[in-house]
Amino acid sequence: MIWKDILPECLNAISPTDNVKHCGTEMSSGEYKEQCVRTLCQCNWSEGQLVQLAAMFNDMQLSRNDHKQVVNKICTYIIDFPPDTLPALVHQLLKLCQTHDFDIVLSHLSHYLASDCTASWNHRRTMLPSKIEPVSTMLYLEFWSLGGHA
């Protein structure tokens, strides 16, 4: 087991607990969990950690606010993500956002795909499979968000 497997189990295990003592302070288990998520979101994440972090948060029971914070944090990295590794991150984000905050992911992906005014766009386009156009990808994601996923 690694941290991405252990942390969700630990935080989910303390959820039924009324109070948690941490660093000399007593707080509710919900407050402690929020503090942990907030602290994680304040850290700098490397590109190599993003897919695992998204998977880890998918295994956690997050409040609506914590979920939005996590999704926003992960999505801030999309614009700089290499095209060849983006599908794994998008897959984890789609799993994470099945119930809410999918619009945040779509917005960041749309910005990523529409950034043809940057020099890197030509490189990105050559990395995409020839049969998959950005518009097709966005239509698929929109179809998925409307409940067309199985």
N, C-alpha and C positions, 0 to 999 in steps of 0.2 A: 504494500500500500504506500501511496505517496500523499503529499499534503492535499492534493485536489480530491482525494478520496476520504481523507480523515477529517478535514475541516467541516464539510457539510454534515457528516455523521455527528460530530461533536456539537455543532450548533443546533442541529435538529434534536439531539438528545437532551439539551438543556431547556428546550422550549416548554415542556410541561412543568418545569421548576418555577416556583413563584419568584424567588429572589436569587441573585448571584452576587457573591462577594468577590470583588476584583480590585486589587491595589488599594485595599483599605476602605473601599466604598461599597455600599450595597445598592444594587439596582435590580429592576425587573429583568427577567430573561429576555424579554423583547427589546428593552433598552440596551442590554449587553450585546445582543445580536446586531442591532442597528449600529452600535459603536464599532463593532468588528467590521461590518460592511463599509462603513464610512472610512475607517482606517485603511482598509484594503484599497478603496477607491482613491485615496490620497497618495498612494504609492505610485512610482513610475513602473510601468509594466513593459517588459521587452516583447518584441514581436514573437519570439519563440514561446512565450507564456500565454498569449492571448487565447488560443484555441482551448488550451487546458483550463484557463480561468473561466471562459464562457461555459465549458462543460461542467465545471465545478459549481458555478452559480445556478446552472440548470438543475443540479441535484439538491439545491437548498430551497427551503420554503421562505421566500422573500416577501416582505410587505410591498405594497404597491409603490411606495416612495423609494424603498431600497432597490426594487426592480428597475425603476426608471433611472436611478442614479447609476446602477451597474451597466445598463444598456447604453446610456449616454457615454459613460467612460470608455467602454469597449469601442463604440462607434467613432470616437474621436481618433482612433488609430486607423480606421479604414482608408482614409485618403492616402496614407503613406504605405499601405500594405502592398507587397508585391503581388501582381496578378496571378502568379502560379500558386500561391498559397492562400489566396482569398477564398476559394470555394470551401475549404474546411472551416474557416471562421464564419462564413455566411451560414453554413449548415448548422453550426452550434447556435448562432444568433436566431435562426428560424425556429429551432427547438425551444430556445429560451423565451421567445416572444410569441408563443402560440396563443396566449390569452390577452396580452396587452403590450403596448409600446412597439408594435410592429411598424407603426408609422415613422418612428425614429430611425429604424434600420433602413426602411425604404428611402427616406430622405437622404441619408448618408450614402447609400448605394447609388442613388440617382445622381448625387453630386460627384461621386467617384466616376461613374460611367459618362457623365456629361462634361468632364473636365478636358475636353478636346482642345482647349486653348493652351494647355500646358505642353511642354515638350515631351513629357512622358506618355502622352496619349498614344502616339504612334507605336511606342513600345508595347503599351498595354494591348492595343488592338491586334498586334501580331501575336500576342500570347494567347488570345482567345481562340477557341476552336473555330474554324472557318464557317461552320454551319450555325454558330450561335452569335447572333448580333445583339448588341446592347439592348435594343428595343424588345427583342424576343425575350431576353432575360427579364426585363422589367415587366413585360406582360405576364410571364410565368409567375413572378413574385406577386403581382397584383392578383392574379387568379388564385394563388395559394392563400393570400391574405383574406380573400372573400369566402374561404371555406372550400375551395376546390381541391384541397390536399386530401390525400387518403392515407 
